[in-house]
Structures are given as structure tokens and as C-alpha cells.
Amino acid sequence: MKPTTQLLGAVSAFALVAMSSTPAWAVGTTAGDTITNNVSVSFEVGGETQNEVTDSDTFTVDRVVDVDVTFTGASPESVSPGQEQAVLSFDVTNLSNDVVDLDLSTVLTDGTAANIENITIYLDANGDGVLQQTEIDAGAITFLDEVAADDGLGTETIAVLVVADITTDAVNDDIFDIVLIADAHEAGAAGLGAEIFGLADTDANTPGEDTVLADGTSTGEEAANDGDDSALGQFEVAGALVSVVKTSRIISDPVNGTDNPKAIPGAVIEYCIAVSNAADAATATAVTVSDDLPADVTFAENDFGIFVNGTATVDSSGATPVATCTIDTVNDTDGEATGDAVFTEDGGTAGADEIEASLDDLPASTTRSVYFQVTIN
């Protein structure tokens, strides 16, 4: 540093000005600390050393309040219709130079509110981004108490989980945007303290400890310099888009046989049930077809059996979709089908005869069928 010289009154000697101070950091030095700078001036008169003159300046370190919320999960998190306790993971960090409490809240900014329920916040005790039973047992949280300050050596980051239930009404490609907000409050006592407010831009610095809000804006759900921060997490529904078409055709009747048969008593009717999953949908599993037969027909248990997992096509060009089945596999031709297909007399709704069949997994763009024959009573 270049030496500084100053002429002292009428004395013609030059004096060396020596200055010393304690190092300071903008964030890291604790709010309320005092920083003192001492200055000393040594000089001589007539070759004789004189007493030093000194002075000092002391000021108080103001409080900088800054909060950071970061989404740490996959973007988006894939969920299924009906999934319970779906998880979005976040880190909440106190960048302030003082201990604060952090009030936590969530806002659903996109998505059908009726299709997402029970949005709750839990402490992620081990920071693994997975909701554990012990964390559920510890209970939901609404704030973080006494979050340590940035001391210049590091910050305190706390992992939290935003948890929600997806209803069965949610469908493939539905999006749910959830914003987690952390708002700084006064610390120092058990429970959530009062909200922290800072100096306005037009306020002058005071000799004591002032509060400066240094946060930015992240999602638009909170403004800059208001003591809070937020981050966005997103669920995307990967659902199956399953549809079913049931079509009947007349195989024969007692009068005409198979030559232009009519739907008269004694006629044989074939039912084709086509179950389809749309393109780009998630695979449907545990697919079960339950068909209650009307009282006016009888299952042809001794003649045809139940065909399961056959191929089928669906023609949707007309006013009513039409399913056409192709025979592939016969489960059991004696009508007492077991395993993938079961006929139960009086086993359906309101005592109707029932056919129940289990289909293989149904990937996207796939159609599987169940078909069987009945006789008109």
C-alpha cells in the first residue's frame, strides 16, 4: 500500500499514518456484531518522537436476510392416477447472516385442483428424497425452527418433501405444478416467530442493527426483497388411457341357420369385447373384464367357451365404434373356464350370470379381446 502523508499544523515534519482493522464479510459476519477500525498517527518534532494520536470508528453489522429454495428431484416427477404420497423433494437454505425461522407453504399453480389432494410438507430427515415411515410418523411440518445463519464457513440446508395424492380422475399427460415457498421469520423462541420486514429502499442506515432483505424472485409467487424464496416442482401423470368396445353379431338362428340369421329366441349371439390402450399411454396392468350377462341370454357353456387375450380391431369411423375379434386362444371349450376366464352363474351384479376374464398387461397402442357366445332365451 502506498504510504499516506499529512502536514500537521505548523509542523514541517511528515508523519506516517498507520491503520489497522478487523476483516469483514458482506454475508458471513453475524448480524449485530460491531466492527471497529483503529487509526494511529506517529510523528516527530525536532527529531524527537511525540505521542501518537489515535482515533477509532465503530459500526454495527446489519442483518441480511436471504433465503434459497431449490427443487432437487426429477423434472417432472412421473406419477400414476390413484398414486398416494407422491413426492417432490426440495432444499431450503438460510443464506442470512442471522438465525431465522422459515415459514413453509405450497401453492398449486397449474393443474386441476380436484385431481390432486392432501398436499403436505414433511422433513426429509436423511435427505434421500424418499418419504420414509419414520418421517410420516414424525408428522407434517409448516415451518423450520431456528435455522442457522451463514457464518462465512457454510450455510444450513434442510431437505423437505412436498407430498400429494393423485386422484384416479387424473389422466395421462396431466401436469401439476407445485411451488414451495419459504418465508423468513424472527427466531429466538420456540415456535414460528413474527414475519421479518426490512428497511425500505428510501430508508437511511441507522447506527443500530438494521435489516436488509436480499432475496430475489424465482417463480413469481413471491417478490424480490420481501424475505422469501420459492421453487417449482412438477408432477406429470403417466396414465393408461383404456377404452372398451363391446359388439355383438348373430352367428345362427333355429330357422335360418347361418344364412342371414336373425336375433330370435334360440339364436346364437357372439359378444366381442375389445379393450384398448391409447398411444403414448402408460402400460395398464391387472386388467380385468367383468361382464354381467342380461337375463334374456344364456352363456353357451357347452358349445364355445371363453376366448381371452385374442386380437381385435375397433372401427370408430361410424357413429358407434364396432369391435371385431379374431379367434386366437381358447381357454376352455367346455364352458367351465378357469385361470384367465371364469363363468359364474348368478355371480354378477344383482345376481346376474357373470363372465370375468384377466387380460395380459396392456401396453400403449395395444388391443386385447375377450369373446364368447350366448343363446337368446
Beta strands, then each sheet from edge to edge (+ up, - down):
strand 1: 5-7
strand 2: 14-21
strand 3: 34-42
strand 4: 44-45
strand 5: 48-49
strand 6: 53-60
strand 7: 63-65
strand 8: 67-71
strand 9: 77-79
strand 10: 86-94
strand 11: 100-110
strand 12: 116-123
strand 13: 143-147
strand 14: 156-166
strand 15: 175-186
strand 16: 211-213
strand 17: 228-237
strand 18: 242-252
strand 19: 268-277
strand 20: 287-292
strand 21: 297-299
strand 22: 306-315
strand 23: 322-326
strand 24: 341-344
strand 25: 354-359
strand 26: 366-376
sheet 1: 1+ 2- 3+ 6-
sheet 2: 4+ 5-
sheet 3: 7+ 16+
sheet 4: 8+ 10- 14+ 12-
sheet 5: 9+ 17+ 15- 11+ 13-
sheet 6: 18+ 19- 26+ 21-
sheet 7: 18+ 19- 26+ 22- 23+
sheet 8: 20+ 25- 24+
end
